[in-house]
């Protein structure tokens, strides 16, 4: 009898992340990666992070290397109240919980919310790691379609006529993998449905600050607050895409009824988020460098996104179609005809370019002709070369 039979049933069916597996290929010499959703390390604020580190060691040494509060450091939570305010979110430090990136936030939230068999709704396509978390918590995952205006909330409304759901998971702004943004009218409609049908919206916002225009949609939490139904929305975000992912600092804005329970799960998981990196982020925020840093990232990604779009139009227009991203790190494309992008990856790897096949982002009804490109890490020259290689692979 194999020792693997000792594993819990819910663990036995777990599959490794397709993207993590693909990243192994992206490290091969000469391969241009349009795969991982990795921020450009060229853009990290080396000087600012260096100053902040020295500041922590000089002024906050003991706290930075000691055990801390499960909820996170008081200083950082107070600073996050201000950051949330800039995003239109009214909150207090008591409602905030600091996590190890927003990935941990999603894990804690789903553990707090999902009983085996509970229905959780995602959009098609959706963030792959959330599908893993939902599977681990034995949720019954249902999906609704999306288009250039984000989740098709009308489809959700139809589903609600026959199905009782526990919650909806959504990246409403510059989604991963689709790059799309939920329209203002659909945001209102989604929040209203949550009120009527008593489900929870988990709003994941890692990319909202990386806008290529000056247009800003309200967060779902802001929409809900204005309607007096903020208890229905849980908001999570992270410093991974706007400062540095290696810090592993994210946060959740929790409604009153969830606050204590999520903190207890966090306690059982790791006691608290990394004290040193919390102190470092806190020290960095006192330097007033975050806004200029975000501006730098916005401009750089916008330029790369426009370049990739231009090359795809020029070289592959008869083969693929895509919506033009207005922010974030991803361009979601689809072949104009039946095509298996997972199988095609073997050919593109031989030509030295890697992307993520779209089928991995679907909980059901996978669309095999789709694929996700990330333009964040590649240089202008590499983006051009990557599209030439994709063309050659066809």
C-alpha angles and dihedrals in degrees: 000000000000119000088229087076086075089067118104112262093242090056097049095070095047115125125203116253109272089216094053088052092049092051088067088064092046090063092059113112114267096012116130109213122213088159119085121066089233122149117235108266087201086073098050112121096245094172095047094045089049092053091046092051092052089047091054094049093046100041110019106028100134097047092043093058099035134082111276143193118300090231092054134256116322092229095054093046090052090050090049090055086063093044090051089049090058086055092053094257118132110205143139131233088250090063093052128091121186113221139185093266122313088284089074089044090060092047093051093046096050091047089053095046111032128081116185107279096020112140115242119180125216131173125253107272107026141164108296098218091056089057087054092051093047090049091050090053091048095240122167099239118208123181137207127197129259135204136181089302094054129247113015095236091186087068090053089050089054091049091051090060090069106018135061109217133195097206154330124241115205142163094206099179122059089338127216114264102002100049088215129132125223109243121243093249092051090049089056091045093050094049091047091052090051089055094048098043099033099234130141124246115212104203112198111194113175096135106035094105092054097079122155092204135042091248113112124187116210114255115251088246090057091048090050093046091053088053093046093245101105090132088076097060130069113193125202132180141159147211090228097097099033101041116006132319095214089069089068094208119148135143145212128214102213130198115235095255093058102036102091097039094051090049090054091051089049090051091053091047104050109334090241143343119280108298095206097052091044088055090046094052090046092051090046092054090056089060093066090228100120098084094050088045092054089047090054092050093047093052095045095048093044090055092048093046092052091048094051090046091051094050093046090051092048099045109023106025094119090054108038140032131196144169115250109249116232093199146337128065107289142081115195115205137182132198113244090229137034108298138152108227092183091060091042090058089078090061095044090049089055087054090049105253131108134193134162117267110233099230092079091067095062126088089198140349090039114203104222095191094066131092139178125229123192114202097182103098104030122092122235090259092049092050090054092046092046092056090048089053092048089052091050090050089058 
